[in-house]
Amino acid sequence: MHTIEITAVMGACAPERRALAARRAAHTGAALITAARLAHHPDPLLEAAALAPWAGASRRAVIELPTDVRATEAIGAFGAEPDRVQLIHLVCVVDAVHFLTDVMRDDYLPMRSSGVHVARAELLVSQMEYSTQIVFVNWESLPTAHLSTIMALANHLAPRSRLSLHQAGHEPVSAPPALSPQQDGPGWVALLNGEHDPHMSDPRVSAVRYTHERPLHPGRLQAVLDRRIEPGEFGFVVRSAGFCRLATRPSRVASWDHIGRVISFEPIGGDAVSAEAELLAIGQDLAFIGIDLEPVALTAALDGAALTDAEFAAGPGSWRMLPDPFPAWLSVDESRG
C-alpha cells in the first residue's frame, strides 16, 4: 500500500474549519475525512490514521480534526506509521473577527485521550503555533489596522507558519509549506533561542524576553499575575511561556504556560536535586508576546516577584516556608502510580 499524504485541518470554529477542509479536498482531488466522522470515536486520531490509507488513487487525504485534538498529538499520531501515512500540511483556520476573544476564553474541554480538561484558548494557540499555514476567515469586515495587528500577532506566535486570508471561491495556487522538524518551534521557543524573526510587523505587536537569576516568591507572583498582568496594566499579554522556579519548590524547574486568562506551572525533571544544585540552577527564562506591551514596566513587576536579598540569603530551607497559593505538584513516584 502506498504512503498517503495527509493535510490536517484544525481550528476552533467548526463551520469555517469544515468548509475549508471540503474546499481544500476538492481543490487537490484528495479524499475528505470529516470531524463529524471522527468525533464519536474514542480516539479520533487513531480512527483518522486507519481511514487515511483508503484514500484511493489520489494518495492524498484532507482530514478535518475535531476541536479537542491537540496539534502535537496529531503530529505524533500521523508520524507513528510513516510507511502508511505522512503528515504533509497542518492548516489552522482562525476566525479573524473572534480571534482576540477566543484567546481570552477561560472555559475548558475534556480531552478524550487523557481525561484531563484543557482550555479552549490553549488548544487554539497551540494549533496555530505548530501549523504550517494559518488561514484567516471572516476578515473582510475588519478595519485594515486591526487586521494588520492580528496577523502580526499570529506571525509572532507562529513565525514559521505561512499566513493567508481566505477569499470566497478561491483556493491558493501554491500549497502551504510542508511540515518539517523546524515546525516544532513556536514563537516563544524561537524567542528563548534567540531565533525569533517574524516577517510581519505591526507597531502594536511585540515579543519580550525576561530573565532573572533568582526564584520567584509564589505569593507575590500570583499578585502580579492576577492584579496587574491579567487586567492589562502592561498591555495585552496574549502568550507567555518558558521556564521558572518557584522559591517554595526549589528542587524542580517548572514550565510556565500562559495564554490569555489561563496559566499553569508544571514540574520538569525529577525530585532528587542536591542543595548545591538548587542554588546553581535557579531563575526564569520567559517569553511574552502581546499587544501594546510595556517591557520596562513588565520587567519591573516581575523583578518585584523575585526573592529579595534577605529572602535569597536565607536559603532553600526558608524559601519552602513562604506562602504558596499554587496547586501542589505530584512527586515523580505519585505521577507514576
C-alpha positions as CSV (number, residue, x, y, z in Angstrom):
1,M,0.0,0.0,0.0
2,H,1.3,3.4,-0.9
3,T,2.0,6.2,1.6
4,I,-0.9,8.6,1.9
5,E,-0.1,12.3,2.2
6,I,-2.2,14.0,4.8
7,T,-3.3,17.6,5.2
8,A,-4.8,18.1,8.6
9,V,-7.2,21.0,9.1
10,M,-7.7,22.3,12.7
11,G,-9.3,25.3,14.3
12,A,-11.8,26.4,17.0
13,C,-14.7,27.4,14.7
14,A,-16.2,24.2,13.3
15,P,-18.3,25.6,10.4
16,E,-15.3,27.5,8.9
17,R,-13.0,24.6,9.5
18,R,-15.3,22.2,7.9
19,A,-15.8,24.4,4.8
20,L,-12.1,25.0,4.3
21,A,-11.4,21.3,4.6
22,A,-14.0,20.5,2.0
23,R,-12.7,23.1,-0.4
24,R,-9.1,22.0,0.1
25,A,-10.0,18.4,-0.6
26,A,-12.0,19.3,-3.8
27,H,-9.2,21.6,-5.0
28,T,-6.5,18.9,-4.6
29,G,-8.5,15.9,-5.5
30,A,-7.9,14.4,-2.1
31,A,-10.2,12.2,-0.1
32,L,-12.1,14.1,2.7
33,I,-12.4,12.7,6.2
34,T,-14.6,15.0,8.3
35,A,-14.5,15.8,12.0
36,A,-18.1,14.6,12.2
37,R,-17.0,11.1,11.1
38,L,-14.2,11.1,13.8
39,A,-15.9,12.9,16.7
40,H,-17.7,9.9,18.2
41,H,-14.6,7.6,18.1
42,P,-12.8,7.2,21.5
43,D,-9.5,8.2,19.7
44,P,-10.2,10.4,16.6
45,L,-6.5,10.4,15.6
46,L,-6.4,6.6,15.6
47,E,-9.5,6.4,13.5
48,A,-8.2,9.0,11.1
49,A,-4.9,7.2,10.7
50,A,-6.9,4.0,10.0
51,L,-9.1,5.6,7.4
52,A,-6.5,7.6,5.5
53,P,-4.8,4.6,3.8
54,W,-8.1,4.0,1.9
55,A,-7.9,7.5,0.3
56,G,-7.9,6.0,-3.2
57,A,-5.9,6.8,-6.3
58,S,-5.1,10.3,-5.3
59,R,-3.0,9.0,-2.4
60,R,-3.9,12.2,-0.6
61,A,-6.3,12.8,2.3
62,V,-7.6,16.0,3.9
63,I,-8.6,15.3,7.5
64,E,-10.7,17.8,9.4
65,L,-9.9,17.2,13.1
66,P,-12.3,17.8,16.0
67,T,-11.8,20.9,18.1
68,D,-10.4,19.0,21.1
69,V,-7.4,17.5,19.3
70,R,-4.0,18.8,20.2
71,A,-1.7,19.8,17.4
72,T,1.2,18.0,19.0
73,E,-0.9,14.8,19.3
74,A,-1.8,15.0,15.6
75,I,1.9,15.3,14.6
76,G,2.8,12.4,16.8
77,A,-0.1,10.1,15.7
78,F,0.4,10.7,12.0
79,G,4.2,10.3,12.4
80,A,3.9,6.9,14.1
81,E,3.4,4.9,10.8
82,P,5.5,6.7,8.2
83,D,5.1,3.8,5.7
84,R,1.3,4.2,5.7
85,V,0.6,7.9,6.3
86,Q,2.7,11.1,6.2
87,L,1.5,14.4,7.6
88,I,2.5,17.0,5.0
89,H,0.5,20.1,6.0
90,L,-1.1,21.3,9.2
91,V,-3.6,24.0,8.5
92,C,-5.2,26.1,11.3
93,V,-8.4,28.0,10.5
94,V,-8.8,31.2,12.5
95,D,-11.9,33.4,12.6
96,A,-10.4,36.9,12.4
97,V,-13.4,38.6,13.9
98,H,-13.3,36.4,17.1
99,F,-9.6,35.7,17.3
100,L,-8.8,38.0,20.3
101,T,-12.0,36.9,22.0
102,D,-11.1,33.3,21.5
103,V,-7.6,33.6,23.1
104,M,-9.2,35.2,26.1
105,R,-11.7,32.4,26.7
106,D,-11.2,30.6,30.0
107,D,-13.5,27.6,29.5
108,Y,-12.2,24.1,29.2
109,L,-12.8,21.0,27.1
110,P,-12.4,17.4,28.3
111,M,-9.7,15.5,26.5
112,R,-10.6,12.0,25.4
113,S,-7.0,10.9,25.3
114,S,-6.3,11.6,28.9
115,G,-9.5,12.6,30.7
116,V,-8.0,15.9,31.8
117,H,-9.6,19.3,30.8
118,V,-7.7,21.7,28.6
119,A,-8.5,25.4,27.9
120,R,-10.0,26.1,24.6
121,A,-7.6,29.1,24.2
122,E,-4.7,26.7,24.8
123,L,-5.9,24.4,22.0
124,L,-6.3,27.2,19.5
125,V,-3.0,28.8,20.2
126,S,-1.0,25.6,20.2
127,Q,-2.7,24.6,16.9
128,M,-1.5,28.0,15.5
129,E,2.0,27.6,16.9
130,Y,2.6,24.2,15.2
131,S,0.8,24.8,11.9
132,T,2.4,25.1,8.5
133,Q,-0.4,27.5,7.5
134,I,-2.8,29.8,9.3
135,V,-5.8,30.8,7.2
136,F,-7.9,33.8,8.4
137,V,-11.6,33.7,7.5
138,N,-14.3,36.3,8.1
139,W,-11.7,39.1,7.9
140,E,-13.4,41.3,5.3
141,S,-15.3,43.5,7.8
142,L,-12.2,44.3,9.9
143,P,-10.5,47.7,9.7
144,T,-7.1,47.4,8.0
145,A,-5.3,48.5,11.1
146,H,-6.9,45.8,13.3
147,L,-6.3,43.1,10.6
148,S,-2.7,44.1,10.5
149,T,-2.4,43.8,14.3
150,I,-3.9,40.3,14.5
151,M,-1.9,39.0,11.5
152,A,1.3,40.3,13.0
153,L,0.3,38.7,16.4
154,A,-0.3,35.4,14.7
155,N,3.1,35.6,13.0
156,H,4.8,36.4,16.3
157,L,3.1,33.3,17.8
158,A,3.9,31.1,14.9
159,P,6.8,32.7,12.9
160,R,7.3,29.6,10.7
161,S,3.7,29.3,9.6
162,R,2.5,30.9,6.4
163,L,-0.3,33.3,6.9
164,S,-3.1,33.8,4.3
165,L,-6.5,35.5,4.0
166,H,-9.3,33.2,2.7
167,Q,-11.1,34.7,-0.3
168,A,-14.5,33.1,-1.1
169,G,-14.4,30.9,-4.2
170,H,-10.6,30.9,-4.3
171,E,-8.1,28.3,-3.2
172,P,-4.4,29.2,-3.0
173,V,-2.5,28.4,-6.2
174,S,0.6,27.2,-4.3
175,A,0.4,24.7,-1.5
176,P,1.5,25.7,2.0
177,P,5.0,24.7,3.1
178,A,5.4,21.1,4.1
179,L,5.7,20.1,7.8
180,S,9.4,19.9,8.8
181,P,11.4,19.3,12.0
182,Q,11.7,23.1,12.3
183,Q,7.9,23.3,12.7
184,D,8.4,22.2,16.3
185,G,9.3,25.7,17.2
186,P,6.5,28.0,18.4
187,G,7.3,31.7,18.6
188,W,8.1,31.6,22.3
189,V,10.6,28.8,21.8
190,A,12.3,30.8,19.0
191,L,12.4,33.9,21.2
192,L,14.2,32.0,24.0
193,N,16.6,30.5,21.5
194,G,17.4,34.0,20.1
195,E,15.9,33.0,16.7
196,H,12.6,34.9,16.8
197,D,12.4,36.8,13.5
198,P,8.7,37.1,12.3
199,H,8.3,38.5,8.8
200,M,5.2,40.5,9.7
201,S,5.4,43.5,12.0
202,D,2.9,45.9,13.5
203,P,3.6,48.9,15.8
204,R,1.3,47.4,18.4
205,V,2.7,43.9,18.4
206,S,5.9,42.8,20.2
207,A,7.8,40.0,21.9
208,V,9.7,40.4,25.1
209,R,12.2,38.0,26.7
210,Y,12.5,38.1,30.5
211,T,15.3,36.5,32.5
212,H,16.2,36.6,36.2
213,E,18.6,34.6,38.3
214,R,16.5,34.3,41.4
215,P,13.5,32.1,42.1
216,L,10.0,33.6,42.4
217,H,8.1,34.3,45.6
218,P,4.8,32.5,44.8
219,G,2.6,34.9,46.7
220,R,4.0,38.0,45.0
221,L,3.9,36.2,41.7
222,Q,0.2,35.5,42.0
223,A,-0.4,39.1,42.9
224,V,1.4,40.3,39.7
225,L,-0.4,37.8,37.5
226,D,-3.9,38.4,38.9
227,R,-3.8,42.1,39.7
228,R,-1.5,43.5,37.1
229,I,-0.8,41.3,34.1
230,E,-4.4,39.9,33.5
231,P,-6.1,43.3,33.9
232,G,-3.8,44.7,31.2
233,E,-1.6,47.1,33.2
234,F,1.4,46.2,30.9
235,G,-0.6,45.7,27.7
236,F,-2.4,42.7,26.4
237,V,-0.2,39.7,27.1
238,V,-1.6,37.0,24.8
239,R,1.1,34.4,25.3
240,S,3.8,33.9,27.8
241,A,5.8,30.7,28.2
242,G,9.2,29.4,29.3
243,F,10.8,28.1,32.4
244,C,10.7,29.3,36.0
245,R,11.5,28.3,39.6
246,L,9.2,28.8,42.5
247,A,11.1,29.5,45.7
248,T,8.9,27.1,47.7
249,R,9.8,24.3,45.3
250,P,13.5,25.0,44.6
251,S,14.5,21.5,43.6
252,R,12.4,21.5,40.4
253,V,12.2,23.7,37.4
254,A,8.7,24.4,36.2
255,S,7.3,25.1,32.7
256,W,5.4,28.4,32.6
257,D,2.5,28.1,30.2
258,H,0.1,31.0,29.8
259,I,-2.5,32.0,27.2
260,G,-4.9,34.8,27.8
261,R,-6.5,34.2,31.1
262,V,-5.2,30.7,31.7
263,I,-1.8,29.9,33.2
264,S,-0.3,26.7,34.5
265,F,3.0,25.7,36.1
266,E,4.1,22.1,35.7
267,P,7.3,20.5,37.1
268,I,10.1,19.4,34.7
269,G,12.5,16.7,35.7
270,G,12.9,14.6,38.8
271,D,12.8,15.3,42.5
272,A,16.4,14.5,43.5
273,V,18.5,17.7,43.4
274,S,21.2,18.5,45.8
275,A,21.3,21.7,47.9
276,E,24.2,22.9,45.9
277,A,22.4,22.3,42.6
278,E,19.4,24.1,43.9
279,L,21.4,27.3,44.2
280,L,23.1,26.9,40.9
281,A,20.1,26.0,38.8
282,I,17.6,28.7,39.6
283,G,15.8,31.5,37.8
284,Q,13.5,32.3,35.0
285,D,13.7,32.4,31.2
286,L,10.3,33.6,29.8
287,A,8.9,34.8,26.6
288,F,6.0,37.3,26.4
289,I,4.1,38.0,23.2
290,G,1.2,40.5,23.0
291,I,-0.3,43.8,22.0
292,D,0.8,47.2,23.3
293,L,3.3,45.6,25.7
294,E,5.3,47.8,28.1
295,P,8.6,45.9,28.5
296,V,10.1,48.2,31.2
297,A,7.1,48.1,33.5
298,L,6.5,44.4,32.9
299,T,10.1,43.6,33.8
300,A,10.0,45.7,36.9
301,A,6.8,44.0,38.1
302,L,8.4,40.5,37.6
303,D,11.6,41.6,39.3
304,G,9.4,42.6,42.3
305,A,8.1,39.0,42.4
306,A,11.7,37.5,42.7
307,L,13.2,36.9,46.1
308,T,14.7,39.9,47.8
309,D,18.3,39.9,49.0
310,A,17.3,38.9,52.5
311,E,15.0,36.2,51.3
312,F,17.6,34.8,48.9
313,A,20.3,34.8,51.6
314,A,18.0,32.8,54.0
315,G,18.4,29.7,51.7
316,P,16.1,27.0,50.4
317,G,15.0,25.8,53.8
318,S,13.5,29.2,54.5
319,W,12.1,29.5,50.9
320,R,10.0,26.4,51.4
321,M,8.1,28.1,54.3
322,L,6.9,31.0,52.1
323,P,3.2,31.3,51.3
324,D,2.4,29.3,48.1
325,P,-1.1,29.7,46.6
326,F,-0.5,27.5,43.5
327,P,-1.7,23.9,43.3
328,A,0.6,21.2,44.7
329,W,2.6,19.0,42.3
330,L,2.7,15.3,42.3
331,S,6.0,13.7,43.1
332,V,7.6,11.6,40.4
333,D,6.6,8.4,42.3
334,E,3.0,9.7,42.7
335,S,2.7,10.5,39.0
336,R,3.9,7.1,38.0
337,G,1.4,5.5,40.4
